[in-house]
Amino acid sequence: MHRSEFLKAARDLGVNLILHPAHVNSQAAGKTENLLRRTKRWLYFKFPEFSLFVLTFKHAAAHARAFIRNKPDVVLLRYTVHFSAIILARMLRIPVVLEVNCPYYLHSRYELVNLRFIGFWKWLERKAIDLASSVVVISKPLKDYYITRGFSAEKFAVVPNAVNLSRFDPSAFSGAEIKRLYGLDDSFVIGFVGRLEEWSGIDWFLRSLTLIRSVLRNVIVVVIGSGPLEGRLREIIADLQLEKHVRLVGHVPHEEIPRYMACFDIAVAPYRYVELFYGSPMKIFEYLAMGKPVLTARMGQSMDLIRHGENGFFYEPDDAKEMLDALSLLIRDSNLRQSLGREAYISSRNIAWTWERNATAIIDVCRAAASNKRSFQGA
């Protein structure tokens, strides 16, 4: 989704983008592409370092042909593991702008994937960043992390994820259709959207709900997304007898997400504590855009988006009591919810991290890299 939104916005700005390897639309690709994606993900979890090593050199020959044939002004790469492409571009004196959304050796830990050769992946990342002309990161905490590792601050540009405000428009959806579909007509709906990963915190959130059963009489949690945590969620629901209070919707195409969010009374992003919360949570941008009060952990970039008591509530990571106190207040106080929801909508428009702004910022970094190359050559 991030990639497709960026590509559309960049093309709307008139940028000539040559994709390599060619981008395949997941919906158009159908079952074969989805099966391939699931297979790759299985291989990653089963043989993570082998999978990452294959990625490092997988497209080397094709990249070389593409760079020589197209002679791009700049190469924009996502992920430090595409190391061979960085080497090839620099050999051909083409500037490289590198997007880094996560350090692999940290993210793998949050996914409970065991990487044995952490030192090698840190070395590879350092070399990739050293060779890049500029590096785009998705959050200030991630930039700060790299500065603590000895990199120059000037090399990094912070460009957060974003939201499509024309798509995530609360005036376009009532939520009634989804409420009827899932039997939510007279219920208070707590919504969650995202990958069902270990670090998402949705399992911890569901377990915590049992501590406020008396408040849950008319409350249903709608969980939208899929991932490795799905089996555990089903076990939690059965073990704690939460069947009446949870709906596991599964994967929903991103363009359909606003229809589902429209039925939320509040939205949660119950992240667990991690060593470095470097993410730029698109779900929070989208929750706010749909005018939903947000409940989330006090850490990372979320602290730039949520104003406690104005458009949502924070709680200390893993503090179930503080989280449940805020949740109970939101369930009981409809006037507070309406006030927070109005401010959420307003703040999303004021923050205005749209995909157009995201693409403009990244393209500006690319133009600067290309311009510096020309200045150097003309000196």
NORGITA-V330411 format. One line per field, one symbol per residue. ss: DSSP state (a for helix, b for strand, c for the rest). A space follows every 50 residues. Layout:
ss: ???
This chain:
ss: caaaaaaaaaaacccccccccccccaaaaaaaaaaaaaaaaaaaaacaaa aaaaaaaccaaaaaaaaaaacccbbbbbccccaaaaaaaaacccbbbbbb cccaaaaaaacccccccaaaaaaaaaaaaaaccbbbbccaaaaaaaaacc ccaaabbbccccbccccccaaacccaaaaaaccccccbbbbbbccccaaa caaaaaaaaaaaaaacccbbbbbbcccccaaaaaaaaaacccaaabbbbb cccaaaaaaaaccccbbbbccccccccccccaaaaaaaacccbbbbbccc caaaaccbcccbbbbccccaaaaaaaaaaaaacaaaaaaaaaaaaaaaaa accbaaaaaaaaaaaaaaaaaaaaaaaac
